[in-house]
């Protein structure tokens, strides 16, 4: 507990003195490739039909191959889940995650004091923390009913990368049959992991969703950013 308190105090100093962070995009920013600033996938969904909770899954660092199965989270990178509640495509609530000494610390949901590319760590809105998983998945559930996870997960992306390269090759006859049928295709990323951050949270803590999806269901407009300390 003393270590956790000391870390939160340290983050408080960071937020007030030097917590200007610059966001990075997956693939678009070469400096983020191969690190946990590199966003691979982002999912938001109900854990079951009619649930009053929402699950957010952020997959980072998509090239964690089997021989590097348990990667690490960069302690200088803040992952931020952004939630728009009024349809203006500006974040009204954020949930933040940042790693320190083998644990992932979560903050929010909180209305950000600044929006867009820059952010600060909102230490006054501590949500909880969880040990970063290795071979065994570790999940922490708070007294507010929030479940937290951070660690490696199987890459959900099924993709025959080598056949894709053959199809788009400038040599038109390199893949005359096009893409392979499912029973012949190879999943190039089978066995590879991503570094994942998962938050399951009651909707009552987020606010009322104002968007409607193609199925006519009420949903949150949400996106994720990674921000590196400068």
FIROMAR-458656 format. One record per residue: residue number from 1; chain; x, y, z of N, C-alpha, C, O in turn; residue in three letters. Coordinates in steps of 0.02 Angstrom, whole numbers. Layout:
REM FIROMAR-458656
   seq   mol       nu       nv       nw      cau      cav      caw       cu       cv       cw       ou       ov       ow   type
   NUM     A        X        Y        Z        X        Y        Z        X        Y        Z        X        Y        Z    ALA
...
***
This chain:
REM FIROMAR-458656
   seq   mol       nu       nv       nw      cau      cav      caw       cu       cv       cw       ou       ov       ow   type
     1     A       42      -60        0        0        0        0       43       62        0       27      112      -33    UNK
     2     A       99       61       38      143      119       39      171      132      -30      175      190      -51    UNK
     3     A      191       78      -65      219       87     -132      167      118     -178      183      163     -217    UNK
     4     A      105       94     -175       53      120     -218       41      194     -203       34      233     -250    UNK
     5     A       38      212     -140       27      282     -122       83      325     -147       72      380     -174    UNK
     6     A      145      302     -139      202      340     -163      201      350     -238      218      403     -263    UNK
     7     A      179      298     -274      175      303     -346      123      355     -367      135      395     -412    UNK
     8     A       65      353     -334       12      401     -351       35      472     -337       19      518     -375    UNK
     9     A       72      482     -282       98      549     -267      147      571     -322      148      629     -342    UNK
    10     A      187      523     -345      235      539     -398      199      558     -462      221      604     -497    UNK
    11     A      145      523     -478      107      539     -538       75      608     -531       69      645     -580    UNK
    12     A       55      626     -470       27      692     -459       77      746     -477       59      796     -509    UNK
    13     A      139      736     -457      191      785     -474      202      786     -549      211      839     -579    UNK
    14     A      200      727     -580      209      724     -652      154      762     -688      166      798     -736    UNK
    15     A       92      754     -663       35      785     -696       39      861     -692       19      895     -739    UNK
    16     A       65      887     -638       66      960     -630      128      992     -658      129     1051     -673    UNK
    17     A      182      952     -665      246      983     -686      263      964     -758      282     1008     -798    UNK
    18     A      257      900     -776      284      880     -840      240      831     -878      266      792     -918    UNK
    19     A      176      831     -865      133      781     -897      102      807     -962       42      802     -972    UNK
    20     A      144      834    -1005      121      850    -1072      139      790    -1115      198      774    -1124    UNK
    21     A       88      757    -1143       99      696    -1180       73      705    -1251       24      741    -1262    UNK
    22     A      106      673    -1298       89      680    -1368       65      613    -1394      100      563    -1387    UNK
    23     A        6      613    -1425      -23      549    -1445       12      521    -1507       43      558    -1546    UNK
    24     A        8      455    -1515       37      421    -1572      -15      375    -1603      -58      348    -1568    UNK
    25     A      -13      366    -1669      -58      322    -1704      -22      258    -1725       38      259    -1738    UNK
    26     A      -60      204    -1727      -34      140    -1750      -12      146    -1823      -49      173    -1864    UNK
    27     A       47      122    -1839       77      121    -1905       97      191    -1929      151      200    -1957    UNK
    28     A       53      241    -1919       67      308    -1945      129      339    -1913      162      381    -1944    UNK
    29     A      144      320    -1851      202      349    -1817      255      295    -1808      248      254    -1762    UNK
    30     A      307      294    -1848      358      241    -1845      389      234    -1776      409      179    -1757    UNK
    31     A      394      288    -1738      426      285    -1673      386      242    -1624      413      221    -1572    UNK
    32     A      322      230    -1638      282      190    -1593      282      116    -1611      261       75    -1569    UNK
    33     A      304       98    -1670      300       28    -1693      339      -18    -1647      396       -3    -1627    UNK
    34     A      309      -74    -1630      342     -124    -1588      345     -106    -1515      380     -139    -1477    UNK
    35     A      308      -54    -1494      306      -35    -1424      233      -36    -1401      187      -44    -1442    UNK
    36     A      222      -27    -1336      154      -27    -1312      121       42    -1321       68       55    -1291    UNK
    37     A      151       85    -1361      116      145    -1386       81      130    -1452       42      171    -1477    UNK
    38     A       95       72    -1481       70       52    -1547        2       19    -1539       -2      -38    -1515    UNK
    39     A      -51       53    -1560     -120       27    -1552     -134      -22    -1608     -128       -6    -1667    UNK
    40     A     -154      -83    -1590     -171     -134    -1639     -247     -137    -1650     -270     -133    -1706    UNK
    41     A     -285     -145    -1596     -358     -152    -1600     -390     -119    -1540     -359     -110    -1488    UNK
    42     A     -454      -99    -1549     -493      -71    -1495     -564      -97    -1501     -595      -92    -1554    UNK
    43     A     -591     -125    -1446     -659     -152    -1446     -698     -122    -1387     -670     -109    -1334    UNK
    44     A     -763     -111    -1398     -808      -91    -1345     -873     -129    -1355     -902     -127    -1410    UNK
    45     A     -897     -164    -1303     -956     -207    -1312     -988     -223    -1245     -956     -215    -1193    UNK
    46     A    -1051     -246    -1247    -1084     -272    -1188    -1059     -343    -1175    -1053     -382    -1222    UNK
    47     A    -1044     -360    -1113    -1020     -428    -1099    -1074     -481    -1111    -1058     -539    -1122    UNK
    48     A    -1137     -461    -1107    -1193     -506    -1122    -1253     -463    -1141    -1255     -404    -1124    UNK
    49     A    -1300     -491    -1176    -1358     -453    -1200    -1397     -423    -1141    -1414     -458    -1093    UNK
    50     A    -1409     -359    -1145    -1447     -326    -1093    -1406     -307    -1031    -1434     -283     -982    UNK
    51     A    -1341     -316    -1034    -1298     -300     -977    -1297     -225     -964    -1305     -185    -1011    UNK
    52     A    -1288     -207     -902    -1280     -136     -884    -1207     -116     -881    -1191      -61     -857    UNK
    53     A    -1162     -159     -906    -1091     -145     -907    -1067     -137     -979    -1100     -159    -1026    UNK
    54     A    -1010     -105     -988     -975     -102    -1052     -904     -126    -1041     -872     -111     -991    UNK
    55     A     -879     -165    -1089     -810     -189    -1088     -770     -151    -1141     -791     -147    -1199    UNK
    56     A     -714     -124    -1121     -667      -92    -1167     -603     -135    -1170     -575     -152    -1118    UNK
    57     A     -582     -152    -1230     -521     -192    -1240     -474     -153    -1286     -493     -136    -1342    UNK
    58     A     -414     -138    -1262     -363     -105    -1302     -306     -154    -1313     -275     -177    -1265    UNK
    59     A     -293     -171    -1376     -236     -215    -1393     -179     -173    -1419     -188     -133    -1466    UNK
    60     A     -121     -181    -1389      -62     -142    -1406       -5     -188    -1428       -5     -248    -1411    UNK
    61     A       42     -162    -1465      104     -198    -1482       88     -265    -1513       95     -317    -1481    UNK
    62     A       66     -264    -1576       40     -324    -1608       93     -374    -1630       75     -428    -1653    UNK
    63     A      157     -358    -1623      209     -404    -1647      243     -442    -1589      303     -454    -1592    UNK
    64     A      204     -460    -1537      232     -499    -1482      228     -572    -1502      178     -605    -1491    UNK
    65     A      281     -598    -1532      282     -665    -1560      292     -717    -1505      310     -699    -1449    UNK
    66     A      281     -782    -1520      284     -833    -1468      348     -834    -1427      346     -846    -1367    UNK
    67     A      406     -821    -1459      468     -822    -1421      477     -759    -1378      523     -755    -1338    UNK
    68     A      431     -711    -1387      429     -651    -1345      358     -645    -1316      328     -591    -1315    UNK
    69     A      332     -702    -1292      260     -706    -1277      237     -658    -1224      179     -638    -1224    UNK
    70     A      282     -639    -1178      260     -595    -1124      301     -531    -1127      355     -526    -1098    UNK
    71     A      274     -483    -1164      307     -419    -1173      298     -375    -1113      276     -398    -1060    UNK
    72     A      313     -312    -1120      307     -265    -1065      269     -203    -1088      265     -189    -1148    UNK
    73     A      240     -168    -1041      209     -104    -1054      259      -48    -1039      293      -49     -988    UNK
    74     A      264       -1    -1085      309       56    -1077      282      101    -1022      225      124    -1025    UNK
    75     A      322      114     -971      299      154     -914      294      228     -930      269      267     -890    UNK
    76     A      318      249     -988      312      318    -1009      252      329    -1055      243      384    -1082    UNK
    77     A      211      277    -1065      154      282    -1110       89      279    -1071       77      232    -1032    UNK
    78     A       46      328    -1082      -21      330    -1053      -71      308    -1106      -73      337    -1161    UNK
    79     A     -110      257    -1091     -164      236    -1135     -229      268    -1112     -245      265    -1052    UNK
    80     A     -266      298    -1158     -325      336    -1139     -385      315    -1182     -383      321    -1243    UNK
    81     A     -437      290    -1149     -501      274    -1181     -544      337    -1178     -558      363    -1124    UNK
    82     A     -564      362    -1236     -602      424    -1241     -675      409    -1256     -690      366    -1298    UNK
    83     A     -721      443    -1221     -792      430    -1229     -828      496    -1242     -823      543    -1202    UNK
    84     A     -864      499    -1298     -903      558    -1317     -976      546    -1298    -1006      496    -1320    UNK
    85     A    -1005      589    -1258    -1073      580    -1234    -1124      627    -1266    -1184      620    -1255    UNK
    86     A    -1101      675    -1307    -1149      723    -1335    -1145      729    -1411    -1176      772    -1441    UNK
    87     A    -1106      684    -1443    -1106      680    -1515    -1063      731    -1551    -1068      737    -1612    UNK
    88     A    -1021      767    -1515     -979      818    -1548     -909      791    -1565     -867      828    -1590    UNK
    89     A     -898      727    -1553     -834      694    -1568     -776      723    -1528     -719      721    -1550    UNK
    90     A     -792      750    -1470     -742      773    -1422     -753      734    -1358     -810      725    -1336    UNK
    91     A     -700      709    -1327     -707      667    -1268     -737      705    -1209     -714      759    -1191    UNK
    92     A     -789      675    -1180     -821      702    -1120     -799      665    -1057     -800      693    -1002    UNK
    93     A     -779      602    -1065     -753      561    -1011     -691      524    -1037     -689      505    -1096    UNK
    94     A     -643      513     -994     -585      472    -1012     -571      421     -957     -583      434     -898    UNK
    95     A     -547      363     -978     -520      312     -932     -447      304     -951     -432      293    -1010    UNK
    96     A     -402      309     -903     -331      308     -917     -298      246     -886     -321      221     -834    UNK
    97     A     -245      222     -918     -206      166     -891     -133      180     -902     -112      200     -957    UNK
    98     A      -92      169     -850      -20      179     -855       15      129     -810       -8      117     -754    UNK
    99     A       70      100     -834      104       46     -797      159       74     -753      189      125     -767    UNK
   100     A      171       39     -697      227       55     -653      243       -5     -610      200      -32     -575    UNK
   101     A      306      -28     -613      332      -81     -569      288     -143     -569      271     -170     -516    UNK
   102     A      269     -166     -629      232     -228     -634      158     -224     -622      124     -276     -619    UNK
   103     A      131     -164     -614       59     -156     -605       33     -105     -656       70      -61     -679    UNK
   104     A      -30     -111     -674      -63      -63     -717     -112      -23     -674     -155      -51     -640    UNK
   105     A     -103       44     -675     -145       89     -635     -196      122     -681     -180      144     -736    UNK
   106     A     -259      124     -657     -314      151     -696     -343      212     -660     -346      215     -599    UNK
   107     A     -364      262     -701     -393      324     -676     -455      341     -717     -457      330     -777    UNK
   108     A     -506      369     -683     -568      389     -717     -626      344     -697     -621      306     -648    UNK
   109     A     -682      349     -733     -696      397     -786     -697      468     -758     -723      480     -703    UNK
   110     A     -670      515     -795     -665      583     -772     -670      630     -832     -646      614     -887    UNK
   111     A     -702      687     -822     -705      738     -875     -636      769     -882     -610      797     -833    UNK
   112     A     -605      766     -940     -536      792     -947     -533      868     -945     -579      902     -968    UNK
   113     A     -480      894     -917     -470      966     -914     -446      994     -981     -452     1054     -993    UNK
   114     A     -419      949    -1023     -400      969    -1091     -415      911    -1137     -413      853    -1117    UNK
   115     A     -431      926    -1200     -450      875    -1248     -402      877    -1307     -362      923    -1314    UNK
   116     A     -408      826    -1350     -365      824    -1409     -302      785    -1398     -302      732    -1366    UNK
   117     A     -246      811    -1424     -183      773    -1426     -147      770    -1359     -110      722    -1348    UNK
   118     A     -155      819    -1316     -119      821    -1253     -162      796    -1195     -224      800    -1198    UNK
   119     A     -129      770    -1143     -167      744    -1087     -124      748    -1024      -63      758    -1027    UNK
   120     A     -157      739     -967     -124      735     -902     -151      673     -866     -206      650     -882    UNK
   121     A     -114      647     -818     -138      591     -779     -181      617     -722     -157      658     -681    UNK
   122     A     -243      595     -719     -290      621     -669     -287      578     -606     -331      536     -593    UNK
   123     A     -236      589     -566     -224      548     -508     -279      554     -456     -288      510     -414    UNK
   124     A     -315      609     -457     -369      618     -408     -428      573     -423     -473      566     -381    UNK
   125     A     -429      541     -482     -484      498     -502     -461      425     -506     -478      391     -555    UNK
   126     A     -423      402     -457     -397      333     -458     -455      283     -461     -501      286     -421    UNK
   127     A     -452      238     -509     -504      188     -519     -486      121     -488     -529       85     -463    UNK
   128     A     -422      104     -491     -398       40     -464     -334       20     -499     -311       56     -543    UNK
   129     A     -306      -36     -480     -246      -61     -512     -245     -136     -510     -280     -167     -471    UNK
   130     A     -204     -166     -553     -201     -239     -559     -129     -259     -576      -94     -223     -612    UNK
   131     A     -109     -316     -551      -43     -343     -570      -43     -360     -644      -91     -389     -669    UNK
   132     A       10     -341     -679       15     -357     -750       27     -432     -757       74     -459     -729    UNK
   133     A      -16     -465     -796      -15     -537     -801       44     -563     -841       71     -528     -884    UNK
   134     A       64     -624     -825      111     -662     -864       76     -723     -891       26     -717     -927    UNK
   135     A      100     -783     -874       69     -844     -898        0     -854     -868      -43     -886     -899    UNK
   136     A      -12     -827     -808      -77     -833     -775     -113     -766     -777      -85     -715     -758    UNK
   137     A     -175     -767     -801     -214     -705     -806     -235     -682     -736     -262     -720     -697    UNK
   138     A     -222     -618     -722     -240     -588     -658     -293     -535     -670     -282     -488     -709    UNK
   139     A     -351     -541     -637     -405     -493     -643     -421     -465     -575     -427     -502     -526    UNK
   140     A     -428     -399     -571     -445     -366     -508     -514     -334     -517     -527     -300     -566    UNK
   141     A     -559     -346     -468     -625     -316     -468     -631     -268     -409     -619     -288     -352    UNK
   142     A     -649     -206     -423     -653     -156     -370     -720     -159     -335     -765     -195     -355    UNK
   143     A     -725     -121     -281     -788     -118     -243     -844      -86     -283     -903      -94     -266    UNK
   144     A     -827      -50     -336     -878      -19     -379     -901      -65     -435     -941      -46     -477    UNK
   145     A     -875     -127     -436     -895     -174     -487     -857     -166     -552     -881     -188     -605    UNK
   146     A     -798     -135     -550     -756     -126     -609     -704     -182     -610     -670     -194     -561    UNK
   147     A     -698     -217     -667     -648     -270     -675     -592     -245     -719     -603     -213     -771    UNK
   148     A     -530     -261     -699     -470     -234     -731     -423     -291     -750     -416     -339     -712    UNK
   149     A     -391     -286     -808     -341     -335     -831     -289     -299     -873     -305     -251     -908    UNK
   150     A     -227     -322     -869     -174     -299     -913     -124     -355     -923     -101     -386     -875    UNK
   151     A     -107     -370     -985      -59     -423     -999      -67     -451    -1069     -107     -425    -1108    UNK
   152     A      -29     -504    -1086      -31     -532    -1153      -95     -571    -1166     -119     -606    -1121    UNK
   153     A     -121     -565    -1226     -179     -604    -1249     -165     -625    -1321     -128     -592    -1358    UNK
   154     A     -196     -681    -1341     -189     -705    -1409     -212     -652    -1459     -267     -624    -1451    UNK
   155     A     -172     -639    -1510     -190     -590    -1561     -253     -614    -1597     -253     -668    -1626    UNK
   156     A     -309     -574    -1596     -371     -596    -1627     -372     -589    -1703     -420     -608    -1736    UNK
   157     A     -319     -560    -1731     -317     -545    -1803     -300     -608    -1842     -245     -635    -1835    UNK
   158     A     -347     -633    -1885     -334     -689    -1930     -316     -661    -1998     -357     -626    -2029    UNK
   159     A     -256     -675    -2021     -233     -643    -2083     -178     -686    -2114     -128     -703    -2082    UNK
   160     A     -187     -703    -2178     -136     -738    -2216      -91     -686    -2249     -101     -667    -2306    UNK
   161     A      -41     -665    -2211        1     -608    -2231       39     -622    -2296       45     -579    -2338    UNK
   162     A       66     -682    -2303      108     -698    -2361       66     -704    -2424       87     -683    -2478    UNK
   163     A        5     -733    -2418      -38     -735    -2477      -62     -665    -2496      -70     -650    -2555    UNK
   164     A      -74     -624    -2446      -93     -555    -2460      -39     -519    -2500      -53     -485    -2549    UNK
   165     A       24     -528    -2479       79     -497    -2516       84     -523    -2587      100     -487    -2633    UNK
   166     A       68     -588    -2596       69     -616    -2663       14     -587    -2706       24     -574    -2766    UNK
   167     A      -45     -576    -2676     -101     -548    -2714      -87     -477    -2737     -104     -459    -2793    UNK
   168     A      -56     -437    -2695      -44     -367    -2713       23     -357    -2748       41     -300    -2763    UNK
   169     A       59     -411    -2760      123     -405    -2795      114     -375    -2864       65     -389    -2898    UNK
   170     A      161     -333    -2885      157     -304    -2953      161     -358    -3007      142     -345    -3064    UNK
   171     A      187     -417    -2990      188     -472    -3038      118     -504    -3039      101     -541    -2993    UNK
   172     A       79     -490    -3088        8     -509    -3088       -3     -584    -3084      -56     -606    -3063    UNK
   173     A       47     -623    -3104       37     -695    -3103       64     -727    -3039       68     -789    -3034    UNK
   174     A       83     -686    -2989      112     -714    -2928       60     -750    -2885       78     -796    -2848    UNK
   175     A       -3     -730    -2890      -57     -764    -2854     -118     -766    -2900     -168     -732    -2886    UNK
   176     A     -115     -805    -2954     -169     -803    -3003     -236     -825    -2975     -288     -806    -3002    UNK
   177     A     -236     -863    -2921     -299     -885    -2892     -326     -838    -2840     -379     -851    -2811    UNK
   178     A     -290     -783    -2828     -313     -736    -2777     -304     -763    -2707     -256     -800    -2693    UNK
   179     A     -348     -745    -2663     -344     -768    -2593     -363     -841    -2588     -406     -865    -2625    UNK
   180     A     -332     -876    -2541     -345     -947    -2531     -411     -958    -2495     -432     -915    -2456    UNK
   181     A     -444    -1015    -2507     -505    -1030    -2469     -488    -1042    -2396     -431    -1057    -2380    UNK
   182     A     -537    -1034    -2351     -524    -1038    -2279     -487    -1101    -2257     -445    -1098    -2212    UNK
   183     A     -502    -1158    -2288     -470    -1221    -2266     -398    -1227    -2289     -363    -1273    -2268    UNK
   184     A     -376    -1181    -2333     -306    -1183    -2356     -266    -1123    -2332     -205    -1124    -2334    UNK
   185     A     -300    -1072    -2309     -265    -1011    -2287     -227    -1024    -2223     -246    -1066    -2183    UNK
   186     A     -173     -987    -2214     -133     -993    -2153     -140     -930    -2112     -139     -874    -2139    UNK
   187     A     -149     -938    -2046     -152     -880    -2002      -81     -862    -1982      -51     -894    -1938    UNK
   188     A      -54     -811    -2014       16     -792    -2002       27     -773    -1929       83     -780    -1903    UNK
   189     A      -24     -748    -1895      -17     -723    -1827      -38     -773    -1774      -45     -756    -1715    UNK
   190     A      -49     -835    -1795      -67     -887    -1747      -11     -896    -1696       47     -906    -1715    UNK
   191     A      -27     -892    -1632       24     -899    -1580       54     -833    -1558       90     -830    -1508    UNK
   192     A       41     -779    -1596       67     -714    -1576       20     -681    -1527      -40     -694    -1527    UNK
   193     A       47     -639    -1485        8     -604    -1434        6     -529    -1448       47     -501    -1483    UNK
   194     A      -44     -497    -1418      -43     -425    -1409      -36     -411    -1334      -48     -456    -1293    UNK
   195     A      -17     -351    -1317      -20     -330    -1247      -86     -294    -1237      -99     -242    -1268    UNK
   196     A     -129     -322    -1195     -198     -299    -1190     -213     -264    -1124     -186     -282    -1072    UNK
   197     A     -256     -215    -1128     -284     -181    -1070     -360     -188    -1074     -390     -171    -1125    UNK
   198     A     -390     -214    -1021     -462     -227    -1022     -495     -195     -961     -471     -202     -904    UNK
   199     A     -550     -159     -973     -589     -128     -920     -662     -147     -931     -690     -132     -984    UNK
   200     A     -693     -180     -882     -765     -189     -882     -794     -143     -829     -774     -147     -770    UNK
   201     A     -841     -100     -848     -863      -47     -803     -938      -37     -808     -966      -42     -863    UNK
   202     A     -972      -24     -752    -1044       -9     -755    -1058       54     -796    -1022      104     -790    UNK
   203     A    -1110       52     -837    -1127      110     -877    -1145      170     -834    -1137      227     -856    UNK
   204     A    -1169      157     -774    -1188      212     -730    -1129      256     -712    -1138      314     -693    UNK
   205     A    -1067      230     -719    -1008      270     -705     -985      310     -766     -944      355     -760    UNK
   206     A    -1013      294     -825     -991      326     -886    -1038      382     -908    -1015      431     -937    UNK
   207     A    -1102      376     -894    -1152      421     -921    -1194      385     -972    -1180      328     -991    UNK
   208     A    -1247      417     -995    -1295      386    -1041    -1267      387    -1112    -1246      440    -1137    UNK
   209     A    -1267      329    -1147    -1245      329    -1216    -1294      366    -1260    -1355      360    -1251    UNK
   210     A    -1269      405    -1308    -1312      446    -1350    -1309      426    -1424    -1347      454    -1464    UNK
   211     A    -1266      379    -1442    -1261      357    -1511    -1304      295    -1522    -1322      260    -1475    UNK
   212     A    -1321      282    -1586    -1359      223    -1604    -1322      187    -1660    -1301      218    -1709    UNK
   213     A    -1313      121    -1652    -1277       84    -1703    -1324       58    -1757    -1384       73    -1756    UNK
   214     A    -1298       19    -1804    -1337       -6    -1861    -1393      -52    -1840    -1441      -62    -1877    UNK
   215     A    -1389      -80    -1780    -1441     -125    -1755    -1494      -87    -1715    -1540     -117    -1688    UNK
   216     A    -1486      -21    -1710    -1533       18    -1672    -1521       17    -1597    -1564       38    -1558    UNK
   217     A    -1462       -5    -1576    -1444       -9    -1505    -1407       54    -1483    -1369       83    -1522    UNK
   218     A    -1419       74    -1422    -1383      132    -1395    -1311      112    -1378    -1300       62    -1345    UNK
   219     A    -1264      151    -1402    -1193      136    -1391    -1155      200    -1376    -1179      255    -1387    UNK
   220     A    -1095      191    -1350    -1050      247    -1338    -1008      260    -1400     -985      213    -1433    UNK
   221     A     -997      324    -1416     -946      342    -1465     -880      343    -1428     -872      382    -1381    UNK
   222     A     -833      302    -1448     -772      294    -1409     -713      279    -1454     -720      249    -1507    UNK
   223     A     -654      301    -1433     -592      288    -1468     -536      287    -1417     -545      306    -1359    UNK
   224     A     -478      265    -1439     -421      258    -1393     -361      295    -1421     -350      297    -1482    UNK
   225     A     -321      323    -1376     -258      355    -1395     -204      331    -1348     -217      311    -1291    UNK
   226     A     -142      333    -1372      -84      323    -1328      -44      387    -1328      -36      420    -1379    UNK
   227     A      -19      405    -1270       16      469    -1260       82      456    -1226       85      425    -1172    UNK
   228     A      136      480    -1255      203      469    -1226      226      532    -1190      219      588    -1215    UNK
   229     A      254      523    -1131      279      579    -1091      336      614    -1128      380      582    -1156    UNK
   230     A      333      680    -1128      385      719    -1162      428      755    -1110      475      791    -1128    UNK
***
